[in-house]
Amino acid sequence: MTRKRFLIFLSALFLVFSIALQRQPAMSAPVPQVAAQPARILADATAAQDQQFAPAFQAVEKWVGEKAFPGAVLAVGQHGKLLVLKAFGKMTYDADAAPMPPHAIFDLASCSKVVGCTTAAAILYDRKQLDLDAPVIKYLPEFNGTPGHDEVLVRHLLSHSSGISSPNGPLWKEASERAGIMKLLYALPLISKPGEKAQYRDYNMMLMGEIVHRISGQPLDQFLAKNAFGPMGMKDTGYNPQPNLIQRIPPTEQDNVLRHTLVRGVVHDENAFLMGGVSGHAGLFSTARDLSTFAQMYLNRGIYSGKRIIGAETIKLFMERQSTPPDTTRALGWDTPANGSFSGDLASPHAIIHTGFTGTSIYIDPERDAFIILLTNRVYPTRNNNLISKARPEIHTAILTVLDQTNR
């Protein structure tokens, strides 16, 4: 075979093999398994709320009618979507009272403990500036001196198992300003050994708020504005709201003991009021929309709008129910559902929850990837109205029923 014929033969053979390969079915490349990314920012999906959540809305309206509270704002979210943002009732029971607006700014009362102080504690823990198992006296030397105080750990404050109590009643009846209240607080006795018994007390988070101040060098309100609320765009959340916001703030209680006026636009809690409106246990004001952002940050494992607020492992740690005391329902800062809790019979045991004395509540459910924010001013005109204890479980059960039916 001549060289020319050999080259022609090789070219023909190459052509045949090329055609044969093109006719073979292509091998599928393995599809990379990419983990689903959590929603970064809430998408508004409230257009169908009146139809989808009609049974739940009827439950809220029922309790407005029975005067459990003059008005309310409800927010519900799931899978990164804001499904509900709706107002009910009025600002007060007066015939000419203004309707409750969806953007109403509520006194959160003890929900301040989790939205405010616990968030600050988690951030400082994340930055390795706060040791949960360090004695409180490491950060607050003034707390030393009272028997048993040297055994109280930071973890005991966050889990409400410090044993601290006040035998003489409210501190605000014995002091008239922040320094005086803190002096009394540092000397409060223990009624049980630290870690032995869970007893919910404001004093724990009052001390925790001061620890945040000492570690960060900033008052609690300034630290949160810079490190949490500002980065998340929670523009209506903060302490001591400006006077020009008064029309958006529902009044709380007619105070005939300390302030002798209808409380509106200033913190309802007496200790927080005398402490200048900023404390670890109370003082925060916010809207249902802002709190939806906050709840979504938790469901996003510490991220919102692409910004890392708290580390994912820290979020997980703070959401876990504590192992001691043995019968506790408390997580770090938060509570968790149990029989008879406000979140109702359908609540997930892995949810985190909290209430506020003024009629506020937060429910964050990682199993359902959902949250419920219910804000009311149930203490108007008096704290003696306790119908909220019946209203909350019914409303939460109605909402969770809708969510579960929708996701079948």
N, C-alpha and C positions, 0 to 999 in steps of 0.2 A: 504493500500500500504506500502510495506516494505521500509525502509530507502534506501536500495540499488536500488530498482526500482524507487524511487522518484528522486534519483541523476541521473539515466540513462535518465529519462523523461526530467529533466531540461537540460541536455547536448544536447539531441536531439532537444529540443525547441530552444535553443541558436543557434544550427547549422542551423536550418530552417530560423530563422530570419537573420542570417549572409548572407546566400545565397540570400535571398530576397532583402536585402539592396544592395548587389553587382550588382543586375540586374537593380536597379533603375538608371535612367539617373542622372549623377552627376550635382550638382548645380554649375553654372559658378560663380566663384568669380569675383566681380567687378574689371574691369581693371583700375588701377590708371591713372588719366589724368595728364600726365607729360608735362609741358609747354616746347615747343620747345626751345632748347638752341641756342643762336646765335653762328655763326661760330667764332672760336677763332683765327684761323690763315688761311690766304688765301691759297687755293689749286690752283695749276697751271692747268688751263684748256684751254690753248691757242692753242692747237694742231689744232683745227678746225677754228681758227680765220679768215683765208683767205677766207674760204667759207661762214661762217656764217655772217661776217661783210663786205662782198665785197662792198655793196652800200656805207657804211660809209667810207671805205678806199678810194673809188673813189672820195668822197667829199673832203677828205684831200688832195689827190693827185692833184685834180683840183686846189685847192688854192695854193699848192706849185707851180704848173705850172703858175698860174697867179701872182706869186711873192708876195703873201700876207706875206710869210715868207720863208726863205731859207730851213728850215727843221723843223720837229716836232717829238715828241714822244707822242703816245696815249696809255692810259691804261683805260680799262673798266672792272668793276667787278660787279657781282650780286650773291646773295645767297651764299656768302662765297667763290666764285670761281673767279679767275682772268681769264677773258675771252679773254682779249686783252692786249698785250704789244708789240707794233710795232713802228718802226721808219720809217720816211719818209724824202725824200730829202737829203740835205747836210748841212754841218756846215755853209757854206757861199755860195754866188752865183758864186764864182770863178770856172773856168772850172776844175781845178785840186783839188778842195776842197774835204775833206774827207766826206764819207757818214755819215749821222747822226746816231750815235750808239744808241741802245735801252737803254743803261745805261748812257746816257749823263746826265751831271749835269748842271741844269739850274739855272740862277739867277731868283728867284721867284718874285722879286719886291714886289708889295703889297699883294701877297698871303702870304708873311711873316706875315702880320697882323693877319691872322687866324691860320695858321699852327704853327706860333711861339708865338706871344704875347698873342693872345686870349687863346691859350692852357695854357700858364703860368697863366693867370688870372683865368681861370676855375679851375686849380689845387689849387691855393691859396684860391679861394672862397670855394672850396670843403673842404679845411682844416680849414675853418672859420678864416682865416687870412686876407681876403679881404672882405670888406663890400661894396656891389655895390651901396648902397644908402648913403654912407659917402661922405662928401665933399672932393674934391681932396686935399685941403689944409691940411687935416688930415695927409696925407702921404707925401705931398710935400709943406712944409711951405713956400718955396720960391715962390710958385704960388700965395700967398696972396698979396694984395696991389693994384692990378688993379681992377677998378670998375666991379662988377659982378662976379669976380673969386670965391668969397666965396660961390656962389650959384651953381657952377659947381660940379656935382656929378660924381663919378666913372662911374655910369651907362651912363651918358651923353657922356663920352669919348668912351665907347664901342659901343654906338648906334649912334655915330657921330651927336649928337644934342647939343654939348656944346656951340655953337655959336662963337667959337674961329676962328679968321681969321687973315691974315697978310696983312695989307694995303700997305706994302712996297715991296711985292713980295717975292721971295724965300729967306729963311734965309741964305742959303749958299753964297749968294751974299753979305751978311753983316757980316759974321763971318767965321773963317777959321778952327775952331776946336770944339770939343764936348762942352766944357765949354761955349764957346761963343754962340753957337747955343742954348744951354739950357737956358742961360740967356735971350736971345731974346724971346724964347718960353714962359718963365714964365711971360713975360710982354705983350704978345699979347692981343689986345683988343677983346671985344665981339661985333659982328655985329648983334646978336639977343640974346634974353633971353634964358638961358639954358633950354632945353626941349621943346622949342617953334618951332624949325625948324630943319629938318634933312639936314645937309650939310656935305658931305664926305670930310674929311680933314686929311692929314697925321699927323697934329699936335696932334690930339686926341690920336693916338697910340704911338706917340713919348713920350707923357706924361705917357701913360699906361706902356710902357716899363720901364720907370724910377721908376714908382710905384712898379713894380715887383722887381726891384733891391733893393729898400729901404726896402720892406717887407721881402724879402728872404735873404738879405745880400749878394747876388750873382749877378754878371752881368747876363743879360738875356740869353746870349748864354750858360753860364755854368749851369744856373738853368735848362734850357730845355734839355741840354745834359744829365744831371743827372736824371731828373724826367720824361722825356717824350721820347726823341729820343733814348737814350740808352736802357731803358727798352723795347722799342718796336722793337729794332734791326734795327733802321733806320741809318745804318752805313754811308750812303752817304749824310746825311742831317746835315747842320750846317752853321755857319757863317765863313767868311774868309777862304775859302778852301785852302788846302795846294798846293804849287806850282807844286808838282809832279802830280797833277790831271788836269793840264791845257789842256791836249789833249782830255779830256772828257767834257770840258766846252765850249759850243758854245759862240762865241763872241757876244757882244751886239752892242753898237753903236760906231761910230767914233765920239769921243768927241773933238770938236774944240774950246770949251769954257773954261772948267775947267782943264782937264787933258791933252788935246792936244795929244791924242793917241787913238788907237782902244781899247775899254774897253773889257777886257777878264780876267776872273778869279778873278776880284774884283767887288764889288757891283756897279751897274750902277747908282743908285740913288745918287744924289750929296750930299744931307744932310747926308745920311747914310755913304757915303764915308768919309766925313770930320769928322764924329763921330766915326771913327775907324772901320767901317764895321758892327757895331752891333747897331741896333735900333729897337724899337717896330713896326715901319712902313715898314721897308725894310732891306735887308741884308742877308736873308736866301737863301741858295742854296740847291737843292735837285734833286732827280730823280723821274721819273714816278712810278717806282716800290716802292720806299720808300713812296711816297704820297698815293699809293694804300693801304699800311699798315695803314697809318694815317686815310684814309677814312673808312677803315674797322673797325678801332677802334671806330669811331663814330657810324657806323651801329651796332656794337656790344654793344652799350650803354656804352662805356668807358673802355672796356676790350680788350686786345689783347694778344694772346698767354698765356691766363690764368692769365695775370697781370692786375690789376686794375690801370688804368691811371687816369681816372676821374670818379666820381660817376655818376650813371645812371640818377639821378634826376638833377644833374648839367648839364649833356649833354642835357637833355630835355629843361632845362631853357635857355641855351645859344642858342638853335636852334629855339626858339619861336620868332616870329615877335613881336616887341615891340608895346605897345598900344599907346604910345606917342612918338613924335608928331602924330596927328591923321592920317596923310597921309603917314607915313613912311613905307618903305619896310625892314627896318633894323632889324636884330636880334641883339644879343650881339656879336660884332665883325664881324659877318657874314652879308651878304645881303640875300634876298630871291627873287625868280623870280617874275617878273611883266611884263606887256605888254612891248615888245620891249627890254627885257633883253637878254643878250648874250646866255642864255640857250635855247632859241627858244620857239615855241608855244606849244610843247608837255611837257615842264617842269612841274613838280609837284609844286603846290603852297606851299607845305610843305618842299621842298628841301632847302638846304642852299648852297650858291654860293659865289664865289669871283674870281676876276681877278687880274692880275699883269700887270703893264705897259709894261714890256718886251715881253709880249705875252703869259702869263701863265693863266691857269684857273682851278678851282676845282668846281665840281658839286656833291653833296651828296644827295641822294634821299631815305629817309626812307620808302616811300610808295612802291617804286619798289625794295627796298633793294638793291640799286645799286649805283655806282659812276662812274664818268667820269673825267679823268685827261687829259688835253691837254696842253702840254708844247711846246712853240715855241720861237724863237728869232726874233720876227717880227720887232724889232727896228734896226736890222742890214740891211743896214749900217746907217739908219737914222730913227728917231722917226716919221718923217713926213709921213711914210707909214701907213695908217689907214685901209687897207683892212681887217685887223683882225676883224673889227666890222661887216663885212658881212660874213666872214668865220665862226666865232664861232656859230652863230645860225643855219647855214646850217649843219655844222658838228654835232652839238648836236641833231638836229632834226633827222638826218640820223641814229645816234646811238640809240636814244630812239625808233625810228620806228622798228629797228631790235629787240631790247629787248622786245618790246610789241608784235611783231609778234611771237617771240620765245616762249613767255609765254601764248599764247592763248590756 
